[in-house]
Amino acid sequence: MKMKTLNIALVAHDHKKDALIDWAKYNLEMLKPHNLYATGTTGKLLEAELGIAVNKMQSGPLGGDLQLGAMISKGEIDLLVFFWDPLEAQPHDPDIKALLRIAVVWNIPVACNRASADYIISSNLMSEDYSRELPDYTDYNNRMNKSG
């Protein structure tokens, strides 16, 4: 059985970029077969350090988080690895919360630190054909259409 190529989003706050790069270097062979997407600065750093192509969005504060969120809502991202800094205020905090929220809304696995990223990437589900359960928002949409 051929392994499915995943679309993996990689995001890191400034104080966590080195940690994400270290994690990606360690897991380079696992990441190579997949399509990688990242916010602008993180994507440039990953490409330079890993020597592989990364599809780069805008920088996070310029809308990159929102671009990835839109991709998630369209079913175009399979996994979000987001090393965020809970101790550092971010100027685009609403965008960050929106990205994390939309990943949960669409049942996308999210790794927020090295431990969770290690668990996910080492899972047998990374190398098997896995069908993620898609939530059914028909009732929600019907309620919104009636009240709109």
N, C-alpha and C positions, 0 to 999 in steps of 0.2 A: 504494500500500500504506500502510495506517495504521500509524503508529509505535506500538509497544507502550508503555504507561505503566509505568515501572519503580517499584519500591519501593526508595527509597534511604535508608540509615541514615547519619546524620551524628553523629559523636561526637568530642569533643575534651577532652583534659586541660586543666586550668586554665591552664597556661602556653602552651597552643596554641589557645585559644578565639579569640583575635584573628586568628590565621593562618587558621583555618577560616572565620571570618566574612568576612575579606578575600577568600578563595578563592570563597566562595559568592556574594558580591556581584559579583565579576568574572564568574562563570558563572551569574548569575541567570536569564538567558533560557534557558539549557540546563536549568536545574533546574525551572523553572516547570511544565512539562507533567507532571512526575513527582510521586509521593506521597513526601513527606519524613517521615522518622521520626528522632527524636533522643532522647538522654538528657535529663532534665529541664532542667537549667540551660542546657545548650547549645541546646536547643530554644527556650527562652524568649528567649535572646539572638538566635538566628537569626530568629525571628518578628518581634522588635522591629526588627532591622536590615534585614531583607529585605522586610517587609510582606506576607509570604505565610504561609499556614497550615503548621504543622509539627505532626505527631502526636507528642506528648511522652510519654515513658516516665517512670519514676521517675528521680531523680538516680542517676548511676553507682554511688556508694557505697551507695545504698539499694536497689539491684537493677536499675537501668535497663540495665546491660550484660547482665545475665542475661535480662531481658525481650527484648532484641534478639536474643540468642543463641537463645532459644526460637523467635522468629519465623523466624530463619534455618533452624533445624532442621525447621520446618514448611513451608519453601519460600515464606515470605512476604516475604523480603528478597532483592533482586536484586543489590545493590551496597552495600558497606560502605566509607564514607570515615571513617577513624579517625585523626585527627591526635593521636598519642600522644607523650609526652615520655620518651625513653629515658634521660634524665639525672635524672629526678625520681622518687623512690620514691612509690608510690601505696598508700594504705591498703587498697584493694580490688584489689590486684594479681592475686590468683587469679581474680577475675571477669574482669579485662581479658584475661588469658591464655586463659581459657575462651572468651571472645567471639572472639578471633583464631583460636583452634584450631577452633571450630565452623564458622567461615567457610571455613577450609581444608578441613575434613571434607566440607562440602557444596558445594565448588567455587564459592564466591562470590568475585567479584573484590574485592580489598581494596586501598585506597589509604591509605598510612600517612603521607604527607607531600604537600606541594604538587606536587612533580614527578610522583609517581605518580598523584595525583588529576587533574592536567592531562592526562597521557597517556590515562587512562581516559575522562574526559569528552569529550575531543576525538576519541576513536576513532569510526570509522564504525559500529562495533557499537552505539553509543549510539542511533543513529537508524535502525537496521535491526531487523528481527525476528530476534532471536538466541535459539537454543535452547541453553541451558547443558547440558552433559553432566552428568547426575546419576550419582554413583557408585552402584555396586551393592554393597550391604553384606549380601547374602543369606548368603554364606559366613560372614561375621563373626557375624551374628545366629544362624545355625545352631550355630556353635561355642559361643556364649554360652548358648544354650538348653540344650545338652547338658551344659555344665559347671555350670549354675545349679541 
